[in-house]
Amino acid sequence: MANEQNQAGPEALRGSLVAACVGNTRTRVGLIRDGKVEEARSLGNEDVAELVAVCDKLRQDQDAAGVVIASVHLPVSRKLELELASKSDVYVIGRDLEIPLSHGLDDASTVGQDRLLDALGAYGRLKEACVVADLGTAITIDFVDGQGTFQGGVIAPGVRTMLKALHASAPALPDLAFELPDPARGPFGKDTSHAMRLGVQNAVIGLLRYTVEQFADKYGAFPTVVATGGDAGLVENDPMVDRVVPDLQLMGVAEVCRLALQGGEEDDSLGED
């Protein structure tokens, strides 16, 4: 099966599937069963052998029909695909399975699968206009209108990326891991590390609030705001956020498989609005 492209017809998608969403630094793996995500976990991208082992064990334990891979990090996902292809059928989003999401973009050729799958996962559940904020290595905040059309959004550095950039650009500033600032210490940074962590936290919250306000002004109403990603905890208590959904991208993969199984909407994948 290695090096072969599998066109995922409806029969191939029946039953359970293992899904792997390969991000910039981490991969989220889970089981898709009856349109729901189960047994999800995150692993670092540095050890592809571990990713392969986790995916294959989950496939065997749950008697899954195959593995579906989505990716914004092709070097890692290609290695993952090649290793898994000798053990199982592997279906790659964007090649074997399309993302059935219309758009209003000037150029959709460079949009990351993570953003599209987040949007599809959110709209597939809500069936209404929504803002999707994915907080990870990069922060993406995107708008899907009431007809399910992906209108685009903004991309900014995540908190860890900001901290690394501060240290790289100003060596006197420490190289910090991100930790949530202790609310009991108040809003004034009492030392350099505290000030830096407060700064990047406030940058994220301010970015989200201002972006949502801009989207709402353009749309004419405040849409539902859904947060996801490894750092979604930064905004989970913000009144601007309606819900936090850790496995939104995996839910998007489940929606891709559900629609492909139905067979009625594949031809409209990422079509022009």
Contacts in CASP RR format, 6 or more apart in sequence:
PFRMAT RR
TARGET T0000
AUTHOR 0000-0000-0000
METHOD contacts of the structure
MODEL  1
MANEQNQAGPEALRGSLVAACVGNTRTRVGLIRDGKVEEARSLGNEDVAE
LVAVCDKLRQDQDAAGVVIASVHLPVSRKLELELASKSDVYVIGRDLEIP
LSHGLDDASTVGQDRLLDALGAYGRLKEACVVADLGTAITIDFVDGQGTF
QGGVIAPGVRTMLKALHASAPALPDLAFELPDPARGPFGKDTSHAMRLGV
QNAVIGLLRYTVEQFADKYGAFPTVVATGGDAGLVENDPMVDRVVPDLQL
MGVAEVCRLALQGGEEDDSLGED
1 85 0 8 1.000
1 86 0 8 1.000
1 88 0 8 1.000
1 89 0 8 1.000
1 90 0 8 1.000
2 82 0 8 1.000
2 85 0 8 1.000
2 86 0 8 1.000
3 82 0 8 1.000
3 85 0 8 1.000
4 85 0 8 1.000
5 92 0 8 1.000
5 95 0 8 1.000
5 96 0 8 1.000
6 12 0 8 1.000
6 89 0 8 1.000
6 90 0 8 1.000
6 91 0 8 1.000
6 96 0 8 1.000
7 96 0 8 1.000
8 68 0 8 1.000
8 91 0 8 1.000
8 96 0 8 1.000
8 97 0 8 1.000
8 257 0 8 1.000
8 260 0 8 1.000
9 260 0 8 1.000
10 260 0 8 1.000
10 261 0 8 1.000
10 263 0 8 1.000
12 65 0 8 1.000
12 66 0 8 1.000
12 89 0 8 1.000
12 91 0 8 1.000
13 65 0 8 1.000
13 257 0 8 1.000
13 260 0 8 1.000
13 261 0 8 1.000
14 65 0 8 1.000
14 261 0 8 1.000
15 33 0 8 1.000
15 64 0 8 1.000
15 65 0 8 1.000
16 31 0 8 1.000
16 32 0 8 1.000
16 33 0 8 1.000
16 62 0 8 1.000
16 63 0 8 1.000
16 64 0 8 1.000
16 65 0 8 1.000
17 31 0 8 1.000
17 32 0 8 1.000
17 33 0 8 1.000
17 64 0 8 1.000
17 65 0 8 1.000
17 66 0 8 1.000
17 67 0 8 1.000
17 68 0 8 1.000
17 257 0 8 1.000
18 29 0 8 1.000
18 30 0 8 1.000
18 31 0 8 1.000
18 32 0 8 1.000
18 55 0 8 1.000
18 58 0 8 1.000
18 59 0 8 1.000
18 62 0 8 1.000
18 64 0 8 1.000
18 66 0 8 1.000
18 67 0 8 1.000
18 68 0 8 1.000
18 88 0 8 1.000
19 29 0 8 1.000
19 30 0 8 1.000
19 31 0 8 1.000
19 32 0 8 1.000
19 37 0 8 1.000
19 67 0 8 1.000
19 68 0 8 1.000
19 69 0 8 1.000
19 70 0 8 1.000
19 250 0 8 1.000
19 253 0 8 1.000
19 254 0 8 1.000
20 27 0 8 1.000
20 28 0 8 1.000
20 29 0 8 1.000
20 30 0 8 1.000
20 51 0 8 1.000
20 55 0 8 1.000
20 67 0 8 1.000
20 68 0 8 1.000
20 69 0 8 1.000
20 70 0 8 1.000
20 77 0 8 1.000
20 80 0 8 1.000
21 27 0 8 1.000
21 28 0 8 1.000
21 29 0 8 1.000
21 70 0 8 1.000
21 71 0 8 1.000
21 114 0 8 1.000
21 117 0 8 1.000
21 249 0 8 1.000
21 250 0 8 1.000
21 253 0 8 1.000
22 45 0 8 1.000
22 69 0 8 1.000
22 70 0 8 1.000
22 71 0 8 1.000
22 72 0 8 1.000
22 73 0 8 1.000
22 76 0 8 1.000
22 77 0 8 1.000
22 80 0 8 1.000
23 45 0 8 1.000
23 71 0 8 1.000
23 72 0 8 1.000
23 73 0 8 1.000
23 76 0 8 1.000
23 114 0 8 1.000
23 137 0 8 1.000
24 45 0 8 1.000
24 72 0 8 1.000
24 73 0 8 1.000
24 136 0 8 1.000
24 137 0 8 1.000
24 138 0 8 1.000
25 44 0 8 1.000
25 45 0 8 1.000
25 137 0 8 1.000
26 42 0 8 1.000
26 43 0 8 1.000
26 44 0 8 1.000
26 45 0 8 1.000
26 230 0 8 1.000
27 42 0 8 1.000
27 43 0 8 1.000
27 44 0 8 1.000
27 45 0 8 1.000
27 51 0 8 1.000
27 76 0 8 1.000
27 80 0 8 1.000
28 40 0 8 1.000
28 41 0 8 1.000
28 42 0 8 1.000
28 247 0 8 1.000
28 249 0 8 1.000
28 250 0 8 1.000
29 40 0 8 1.000
29 41 0 8 1.000
29 42 0 8 1.000
29 43 0 8 1.000
29 51 0 8 1.000
29 54 0 8 1.000
29 55 0 8 1.000
29 58 0 8 1.000
30 37 0 8 1.000
30 38 0 8 1.000
30 39 0 8 1.000
30 40 0 8 1.000
30 41 0 8 1.000
30 58 0 8 1.000
30 247 0 8 1.000
30 250 0 8 1.000
31 37 0 8 1.000
31 38 0 8 1.000
31 39 0 8 1.000
31 40 0 8 1.000
31 58 0 8 1.000
31 62 0 8 1.000
31 64 0 8 1.000
32 38 0 8 1.000
32 68 0 8 1.000
32 250 0 8 1.000
32 253 0 8 1.000
32 254 0 8 1.000
32 257 0 8 1.000
33 62 0 8 1.000
35 254 0 8 1.000
35 257 0 8 1.000
35 258 0 8 1.000
36 254 0 8 1.000
37 247 0 8 1.000
37 250 0 8 1.000
37 251 0 8 1.000
37 254 0 8 1.000
39 58 0 8 1.000
39 62 0 8 1.000
40 246 0 8 1.000
40 247 0 8 1.000
40 250 0 8 1.000
41 54 0 8 1.000
42 230 0 8 1.000
43 50 0 8 1.000
43 51 0 8 1.000
43 54 0 8 1.000
44 50 0 8 1.000
44 51 0 8 1.000
45 51 0 8 1.000
45 73 0 8 1.000
45 76 0 8 1.000
48 76 0 8 1.000
48 79 0 8 1.000
48 80 0 8 1.000
48 83 0 8 1.000
49 83 0 8 1.000
51 76 0 8 1.000
51 80 0 8 1.000
52 80 0 8 1.000
52 83 0 8 1.000
52 84 0 8 1.000
55 67 0 8 1.000
55 80 0 8 1.000
55 84 0 8 1.000
56 84 0 8 1.000
56 87 0 8 1.000
56 88 0 8 1.000
58 64 0 8 1.000
59 66 0 8 1.000
59 67 0 8 1.000
59 87 0 8 1.000
59 88 0 8 1.000
64 88 0 8 1.000
65 89 0 8 1.000
66 88 0 8 1.000
66 89 0 8 1.000
66 90 0 8 1.000
66 91 0 8 1.000
67 84 0 8 1.000
67 88 0 8 1.000
67 89 0 8 1.000
67 90 0 8 1.000
67 91 0 8 1.000
68 90 0 8 1.000
68 91 0 8 1.000
68 92 0 8 1.000
68 93 0 8 1.000
68 97 0 8 1.000
68 253 0 8 1.000
68 256 0 8 1.000
68 257 0 8 1.000
69 77 0 8 1.000
69 80 0 8 1.000
69 81 0 8 1.000
69 84 0 8 1.000
69 90 0 8 1.000
69 91 0 8 1.000
69 92 0 8 1.000
69 93 0 8 1.000
70 77 0 8 1.000
70 93 0 8 1.000
70 113 0 8 1.000
70 114 0 8 1.000
70 117 0 8 1.000
70 249 0 8 1.000
70 253 0 8 1.000
71 77 0 8 1.000
71 92 0 8 1.000
71 93 0 8 1.000
71 113 0 8 1.000
72 112 0 8 1.000
72 113 0 8 1.000
72 114 0 8 1.000
77 92 0 8 1.000
81 90 0 8 1.000
81 92 0 8 1.000
84 90 0 8 1.000
91 97 0 8 1.000
93 99 0 8 1.000
93 113 0 8 1.000
93 117 0 8 1.000
93 253 0 8 1.000
93 256 0 8 1.000
94 113 0 8 1.000
97 256 0 8 1.000
97 257 0 8 1.000
97 260 0 8 1.000
98 256 0 8 1.000
98 260 0 8 1.000
98 266 0 8 1.000
98 269 0 8 1.000
98 270 0 8 1.000
99 113 0 8 1.000
99 116 0 8 1.000
99 117 0 8 1.000
99 120 0 8 1.000
99 256 0 8 1.000
99 269 0 8 1.000
99 270 0 8 1.000
100 120 0 8 1.000
100 256 0 8 1.000
100 259 0 8 1.000
100 260 0 8 1.000
100 265 0 8 1.000
100 266 0 8 1.000
100 268 0 8 1.000
100 269 0 8 1.000
100 270 0 8 1.000
101 116 0 8 1.000
101 119 0 8 1.000
101 120 0 8 1.000
101 123 0 8 1.000
101 148 0 8 1.000
101 149 0 8 1.000
101 150 0 8 1.000
101 269 0 8 1.000
101 270 0 8 1.000
101 271 0 8 1.000
102 147 0 8 1.000
102 148 0 8 1.000
102 149 0 8 1.000
102 150 0 8 1.000
102 268 0 8 1.000
102 270 0 8 1.000
102 271 0 8 1.000
102 272 0 8 1.000
102 273 0 8 1.000
103 111 0 8 1.000
103 149 0 8 1.000
103 150 0 8 1.000
103 151 0 8 1.000
103 152 0 8 1.000
103 270 0 8 1.000
103 271 0 8 1.000
103 272 0 8 1.000
103 273 0 8 1.000
104 149 0 8 1.000
104 150 0 8 1.000
104 151 0 8 1.000
104 152 0 8 1.000
104 272 0 8 1.000
104 273 0 8 1.000
105 111 0 8 1.000
105 150 0 8 1.000
105 151 0 8 1.000
105 152 0 8 1.000
108 270 0 8 1.000
108 271 0 8 1.000
111 150 0 8 1.000
111 152 0 8 1.000
114 134 0 8 1.000
114 140 0 8 1.000
114 249 0 8 1.000
115 132 0 8 1.000
115 134 0 8 1.000
115 140 0 8 1.000
115 142 0 8 1.000
115 150 0 8 1.000
115 152 0 8 1.000
116 150 0 8 1.000
116 270 0 8 1.000
117 248 0 8 1.000
117 249 0 8 1.000
117 252 0 8 1.000
117 253 0 8 1.000
117 256 0 8 1.000
118 132 0 8 1.000
118 134 0 8 1.000
118 140 0 8 1.000
118 142 0 8 1.000
118 228 0 8 1.000
118 248 0 8 1.000
118 249 0 8 1.000
118 252 0 8 1.000
119 132 0 8 1.000
119 142 0 8 1.000
119 144 0 8 1.000
119 150 0 8 1.000
120 252 0 8 1.000
120 255 0 8 1.000
120 256 0 8 1.000
121 248 0 8 1.000
121 249 0 8 1.000
121 251 0 8 1.000
121 252 0 8 1.000
121 254 0 8 1.000
121 255 0 8 1.000
122 130 0 8 1.000
122 132 0 8 1.000
122 144 0 8 1.000
122 226 0 8 1.000
122 245 0 8 1.000
122 248 0 8 1.000
122 251 0 8 1.000
123 130 0 8 1.000
123 144 0 8 1.000
123 146 0 8 1.000
123 148 0 8 1.000
124 252 0 8 1.000
124 255 0 8 1.000
125 251 0 8 1.000
126 224 0 8 1.000
126 226 0 8 1.000
128 146 0 8 1.000
128 223 0 8 1.000
128 224 0 8 1.000
129 143 0 8 1.000
129 144 0 8 1.000
129 145 0 8 1.000
129 146 0 8 1.000
129 148 0 8 1.000
129 219 0 8 1.000
129 221 0 8 1.000
129 223 0 8 1.000
129 224 0 8 1.000
130 143 0 8 1.000
130 144 0 8 1.000
130 223 0 8 1.000
130 224 0 8 1.000
130 225 0 8 1.000
130 226 0 8 1.000
131 141 0 8 1.000
131 142 0 8 1.000
131 143 0 8 1.000
131 144 0 8 1.000
131 211 0 8 1.000
131 212 0 8 1.000
131 215 0 8 1.000
131 223 0 8 1.000
131 224 0 8 1.000
131 225 0 8 1.000
131 226 0 8 1.000
132 140 0 8 1.000
132 141 0 8 1.000
132 142 0 8 1.000
132 143 0 8 1.000
132 144 0 8 1.000
132 226 0 8 1.000
132 228 0 8 1.000
132 248 0 8 1.000
133 139 0 8 1.000
133 140 0 8 1.000
133 141 0 8 1.000
133 208 0 8 1.000
133 225 0 8 1.000
133 226 0 8 1.000
133 227 0 8 1.000
133 228 0 8 1.000
133 232 0 8 1.000
133 235 0 8 1.000
133 241 0 8 1.000
134 140 0 8 1.000
134 141 0 8 1.000
134 227 0 8 1.000
134 228 0 8 1.000
134 229 0 8 1.000
134 248 0 8 1.000
134 249 0 8 1.000
135 158 0 8 1.000
135 159 0 8 1.000
135 204 0 8 1.000
135 227 0 8 1.000
135 228 0 8 1.000
135 229 0 8 1.000
135 230 0 8 1.000
135 231 0 8 1.000
135 232 0 8 1.000
135 233 0 8 1.000
135 234 0 8 1.000
135 235 0 8 1.000
136 158 0 8 1.000
136 160 0 8 1.000
136 229 0 8 1.000
136 230 0 8 1.000
136 231 0 8 1.000
137 158 0 8 1.000
137 160 0 8 1.000
137 161 0 8 1.000
138 155 0 8 1.000
138 156 0 8 1.000
138 157 0 8 1.000
138 158 0 8 1.000
138 161 0 8 1.000
139 155 0 8 1.000
139 156 0 8 1.000
139 157 0 8 1.000
139 158 0 8 1.000
139 204 0 8 1.000
139 207 0 8 1.000
140 153 0 8 1.000
140 154 0 8 1.000
140 155 0 8 1.000
141 153 0 8 1.000
141 154 0 8 1.000
141 156 0 8 1.000
141 207 0 8 1.000
141 208 0 8 1.000
141 211 0 8 1.000
141 212 0 8 1.000
142 150 0 8 1.000
142 151 0 8 1.000
142 152 0 8 1.000
142 153 0 8 1.000
142 154 0 8 1.000
143 150 0 8 1.000
143 151 0 8 1.000
143 152 0 8 1.000
143 153 0 8 1.000
143 215 0 8 1.000
143 219 0 8 1.000
143 223 0 8 1.000
144 150 0 8 1.000
144 151 0 8 1.000
145 151 0 8 1.000
145 219 0 8 1.000
149 273 0 8 1.000
153 211 0 8 1.000
153 215 0 8 1.000
154 207 0 8 1.000
154 211 0 8 1.000
156 207 0 8 1.000
157 165 0 8 1.000
158 200 0 8 1.000
158 204 0 8 1.000
158 231 0 8 1.000
159 178 0 8 1.000
159 200 0 8 1.000
159 201 0 8 1.000
159 204 0 8 1.000
159 231 0 8 1.000
159 234 0 8 1.000
160 177 0 8 1.000
160 178 0 8 1.000
160 231 0 8 1.000
162 200 0 8 1.000
162 203 0 8 1.000
163 175 0 8 1.000
163 176 0 8 1.000
163 177 0 8 1.000
163 178 0 8 1.000
163 196 0 8 1.000
163 197 0 8 1.000
163 200 0 8 1.000
164 175 0 8 1.000
166 173 0 8 1.000
166 196 0 8 1.000
167 173 0 8 1.000
167 174 0 8 1.000
167 175 0 8 1.000
167 176 0 8 1.000
173 192 0 8 1.000
173 196 0 8 1.000
174 192 0 8 1.000
174 193 0 8 1.000
174 196 0 8 1.000
176 193 0 8 1.000
176 196 0 8 1.000
176 197 0 8 1.000
178 197 0 8 1.000
178 200 0 8 1.000
178 231 0 8 1.000
179 197 0 8 1.000
180 197 0 8 1.000
180 201 0 8 1.000
180 233 0 8 1.000
180 234 0 8 1.000
181 194 0 8 1.000
181 197 0 8 1.000
181 198 0 8 1.000
181 201 0 8 1.000
185 194 0 8 1.000
187 198 0 8 1.000
189 195 0 8 1.000
189 198 0 8 1.000
201 234 0 8 1.000
204 231 0 8 1.000
204 234 0 8 1.000
204 235 0 8 1.000
205 234 0 8 1.000
205 235 0 8 1.000
205 238 0 8 1.000
208 225 0 8 1.000
208 235 0 8 1.000
208 238 0 8 1.000
208 240 0 8 1.000
208 241 0 8 1.000
209 238 0 8 1.000
209 240 0 8 1.000
212 222 0 8 1.000
212 225 0 8 1.000
212 240 0 8 1.000
215 223 0 8 1.000
216 222 0 8 1.000
216 223 0 8 1.000
224 242 0 8 1.000
224 243 0 8 1.000
225 240 0 8 1.000
225 241 0 8 1.000
225 242 0 8 1.000
225 243 0 8 1.000
226 241 0 8 1.000
226 242 0 8 1.000
226 243 0 8 1.000
226 244 0 8 1.000
226 245 0 8 1.000
226 248 0 8 1.000
227 233 0 8 1.000
227 235 0 8 1.000
227 236 0 8 1.000
227 241 0 8 1.000
227 243 0 8 1.000
227 244 0 8 1.000
227 245 0 8 1.000
228 244 0 8 1.000
228 245 0 8 1.000
228 246 0 8 1.000
228 247 0 8 1.000
228 248 0 8 1.000
228 249 0 8 1.000
229 246 0 8 1.000
229 248 0 8 1.000
230 246 0 8 1.000
232 244 0 8 1.000
232 246 0 8 1.000
233 244 0 8 1.000
235 241 0 8 1.000
235 244 0 8 1.000
236 244 0 8 1.000
245 251 0 8 1.000
259 265 0 8 1.000
259 266 0 8 1.000
260 266 0 8 1.000
END
